[in-house]
Amino acid sequence: MTPGATRFVRYAYPPNALGYCGPDDHLALFEYGTTGVIDGGLRALAADFEGAWPYLELVAEAANRDPLDSEVVEAYWIGNRLLDRVDLSAFGNSMESRFRARSGSSWDAVSDAVVSGVKPTHAFHVFCVYPWVGLMRTGSIGSPLRILDQCRIRWGRMVAVDGDTAIVESHPLEFDGTRLSLGSLRPESVTWANEGQGLAKTPAPGDWVAMHWGWICERIHPFAVRTLARETAATLALANRVLAHPRTGVLA
């Protein structure tokens, strides 16, 4: 099993390299993700992800584990049994302290999603907290929809590899003006390596992979695919409730 700290970096690097979250030193993150080296510097970089780190702490506390335990990291990015141990009130309190003041009139919708049984995964953060969910209600859906699709952890099956690029079949995120859903399978081009150095081991046709912001983060087992698909579907259902909420706005 890949160590949790390394797994965290492999998912966290792609948005960090684009300047969306985490510390400034994305080159150090890439080196940690590709070499597998684990030290105090890696932990410090991980703790600087102010969006993801509190979720890891929440799951870790419930499971009596370290935030960078491999199963804790998997629970956040993909989903697993540890999510069932998180106390709903602890989850709600964490969300309230982090987002209530920033969400304004949208807080009721976010709060409703928490008490509806959604789990503290990256999908929850993307679909039920992330600000573009509110923006999509304005009708300007091109860029927000792409951002949501790239920000979520996606799964797909390898078709081919060409240098540092791979072709993967996956389900794109779609929005019909009212509801978010996953569309039919389509091929897409994603990055798996930079000059031959990849976050994941060299993928092969037929492999299942997890993707984040245009990168393949790791190869995953079919069981993990089913788990990720299930958690995504459950969170999308709650996101659609947020979109329908009459007071949903933009989270600043």
FENJO-V972012 format. One record per residue. N is the residue number from 1. PHI is phi in degrees with one decimal (NA if undefined). OMEGA is omega in whole degrees, -180 to 180 (none if undefined). BURIAL is I if it has 24 or more other ideal C-beta (glycine too) atoms within 12 Angstrom, else O. Layout:
BEGIN
N & PHI & OMEGA & BURIAL
N & PHI & OMEGA & BURIAL
END
This chain:
BEGIN
1 & NA & 178 & O
2 & -65.6 & 178 & I
3 & -55.2 & -175 & I
4 & -60.0 & -179 & I
5 & -62.2 & 179 & I
6 & -67.7 & 178 & I
7 & -62.4 & 180 & I
8 & -59.6 & -177 & I
9 & -62.9 & -177 & I
10 & -64.6 & 175 & I
11 & -88.8 & -176 & I
12 & -81.5 & -176 & I
13 & -60.8 & -173 & I
14 & -54.7 & 178 & I
15 & -70.0 & 179 & I
16 & -65.0 & 179 & I
17 & -63.5 & 178 & I
18 & -88.2 & 179 & O
19 & 83.6 & -176 & O
20 & -85.8 & -176 & I
21 & -163.6 & 174 & I
22 & 81.5 & -176 & I
23 & -71.1 & -177 & I
24 & -78.5 & -172 & O
25 & -85.7 & -179 & O
26 & -72.1 & 178 & I
27 & -66.8 & 177 & O
28 & -66.1 & 178 & I
29 & -61.1 & -180 & I
30 & -62.2 & 180 & I
31 & -64.2 & 177 & I
32 & -62.8 & -178 & I
33 & -69.3 & -177 & I
34 & -93.6 & -178 & I
35 & -94.8 & -178 & O
36 & 79.9 & 178 & O
37 & -67.5 & 179 & O
38 & -126.4 & 177 & I
39 & -152.2 & -178 & O
40 & -63.0 & 178 & O
41 & -63.9 & 179 & O
42 & -65.2 & 180 & I
43 & -62.4 & 179 & I
44 & -64.4 & 178 & O
45 & -64.6 & -180 & I
46 & -62.5 & -178 & I
47 & -68.0 & 178 & I
48 & -80.5 & 176 & I
49 & -83.6 & -172 & I
50 & -67.9 & 175 & O
51 & -80.2 & -174 & I
52 & -83.1 & -171 & I
53 & -57.8 & 179 & I
54 & -61.6 & 176 & I
55 & -66.4 & 178 & I
56 & -60.9 & 179 & I
57 & -64.0 & -180 & I
58 & -63.4 & 179 & I
59 & -67.2 & -179 & I
60 & -62.7 & -180 & I
61 & -63.3 & -180 & I
62 & -66.2 & -177 & I
63 & -98.6 & -177 & I
64 & 56.7 & 180 & O
65 & -125.5 & 173 & I
66 & -81.4 & 179 & O
67 & -57.3 & 180 & I
68 & -102.9 & 169 & I
69 & -60.9 & -174 & I
70 & -59.5 & 180 & I
71 & -70.2 & 176 & I
72 & -64.3 & 178 & I
73 & -62.1 & 178 & I
74 & -62.1 & -180 & I
75 & -58.4 & -178 & I
76 & -71.7 & -175 & I
77 & -76.6 & -173 & I
78 & -116.3 & -176 & I
79 & 114.7 & 173 & I
80 & -167.0 & -173 & I
81 & -64.5 & -178 & O
82 & -64.5 & -180 & I
83 & -62.4 & -179 & I
84 & -69.3 & -179 & O
85 & -87.0 & -177 & O
86 & -72.6 & 180 & I
87 & -71.3 & -177 & O
88 & -61.2 & -179 & O
89 & -68.6 & 178 & O
90 & -65.2 & 177 & O
91 & -61.7 & -180 & I
92 & -61.7 & 179 & I
93 & -63.8 & 179 & O
94 & -63.2 & 180 & I
95 & -64.2 & -179 & I
96 & -64.6 & -178 & O
97 & -67.7 & -177 & O
98 & -87.9 & -167 & I
99 & -125.5 & -174 & I
100 & -60.8 & -178 & O
101 & -64.6 & -178 & O
102 & -84.5 & -172 & O
103 & -88.1 & 179 & I
104 & 58.0 & -176 & O
105 & -69.6 & 179 & O
106 & -79.8 & -172 & I
107 & -58.8 & -178 & I
108 & -58.4 & -180 & O
109 & -67.7 & 179 & I
110 & -64.6 & 179 & I
111 & -61.7 & 178 & I
112 & -60.1 & 180 & I
113 & -64.2 & 180 & I
114 & -63.8 & -176 & I
115 & -73.2 & 178 & O
116 & -78.0 & 176 & I
117 & 104.0 & 177 & O
118 & -63.2 & -177 & I
119 & -102.7 & -175 & I
120 & -77.5 & 179 & I
121 & -107.4 & 174 & I
122 & -61.8 & 178 & I
123 & -60.4 & 177 & I
124 & -60.1 & -178 & I
125 & -63.5 & -178 & I
126 & -68.3 & -171 & I
127 & -92.0 & -175 & I
128 & -112.1 & 179 & I
129 & -121.8 & -173 & I
130 & -54.7 & -172 & I
131 & -61.3 & -176 & I
132 & -67.8 & 176 & I
133 & -58.6 & 177 & I
134 & -66.5 & -178 & I
135 & -62.0 & -177 & I
136 & -61.9 & -179 & I
137 & -74.6 & 180 & I
138 & -80.9 & -178 & O
139 & 99.8 & 177 & O
140 & -89.8 & -167 & O
141 & -105.4 & -175 & I
142 & -59.5 & -179 & O
143 & -66.8 & 178 & O
144 & -56.7 & 180 & I
145 & -64.4 & 178 & I
146 & -63.2 & -179 & O
147 & -64.5 & 178 & I
148 & -59.8 & -177 & I
149 & -67.0 & -180 & I
150 & -74.1 & -177 & I
151 & -76.0 & 179 & I
152 & -69.5 & 174 & I
153 & -81.7 & -177 & I
154 & -107.3 & 176 & I
155 & -117.6 & 179 & I
156 & -163.7 & -180 & I
157 & -114.6 & -177 & I
158 & -63.2 & 175 & I
159 & -108.7 & -177 & I
160 & -160.8 & 176 & O
161 & -124.6 & 178 & I
162 & -135.4 & -177 & O
163 & 65.5 & -180 & O
164 & -88.2 & -176 & O
165 & -113.4 & 177 & I
166 & -128.9 & 173 & I
167 & -105.2 & -176 & I
168 & -128.5 & 173 & I
169 & -91.6 & -178 & I
170 & -148.4 & 179 & I
171 & -96.7 & 179 & I
172 & -76.4 & 174 & I
173 & -80.5 & 180 & I
174 & -127.9 & 179 & O
175 & -139.1 & -177 & I
176 & -96.8 & -177 & O
177 & 98.0 & -180 & O
178 & -129.9 & -173 & O
179 & -131.9 & 171 & O
180 & -89.1 & 177 & I
181 & -157.2 & 176 & I
182 & -97.7 & -178 & I
183 & -87.3 & -180 & O
184 & -72.1 & 179 & O
185 & -56.2 & 175 & O
186 & -149.0 & 177 & O
187 & -79.1 & 175 & O
188 & -141.2 & 179 & I
189 & -96.3 & 180 & I
190 & -132.7 & 179 & I
191 & -90.8 & 174 & I
192 & -116.3 & -177 & I
193 & -154.0 & 172 & I
194 & -120.8 & -176 & O
195 & 52.7 & 175 & O
196 & 86.5 & 178 & O
197 & -99.7 & -177 & O
198 & -113.6 & 173 & I
199 & -71.7 & 178 & I
200 & -104.5 & 171 & I
201 & -62.8 & -176 & O
202 & -52.2 & -179 & O
203 & -76.9 & 179 & I
204 & -131.4 & 178 & O
205 & -51.5 & -178 & O
206 & 99.4 & 179 & O
207 & -66.9 & 169 & I
208 & -90.5 & -179 & I
209 & -133.2 & 173 & I
210 & -106.6 & -174 & I
211 & -126.9 & 178 & I
212 & -148.7 & 179 & I
213 & 48.4 & 172 & I
214 & 78.8 & 179 & I
215 & -117.9 & 167 & I
216 & -82.2 & -177 & I
217 & -90.8 & 178 & I
218 & -168.7 & 170 & I
219 & -80.7 & -177 & I
220 & -129.4 & -180 & I
221 & -75.4 & 177 & O
222 & -53.2 & 177 & O
223 & -63.8 & 178 & O
224 & -67.0 & 176 & I
225 & -61.0 & -179 & I
226 & -64.7 & 179 & O
227 & -64.8 & 180 & I
228 & -62.2 & 178 & I
229 & -63.4 & 180 & I
230 & -65.1 & -180 & O
231 & -65.5 & 178 & I
232 & -64.4 & -180 & I
233 & -62.5 & -180 & I
234 & -64.6 & -179 & I
235 & -73.9 & 175 & I
236 & -60.8 & 178 & I
237 & -60.7 & 178 & I
238 & -72.6 & 177 & I
239 & -61.0 & 178 & I
240 & -66.2 & 173 & I
241 & -67.5 & 178 & I
242 & -64.2 & 179 & I
243 & -60.8 & -179 & I
244 & -82.9 & -177 & O
245 & -66.0 & -175 & I
246 & -63.8 & -177 & O
247 & -110.7 & 179 & O
248 & -68.1 & 177 & I
249 & -131.8 & -179 & I
250 & -103.9 & 175 & I
251 & -78.8 & -176 & I
252 & -71.6 & none & O
END
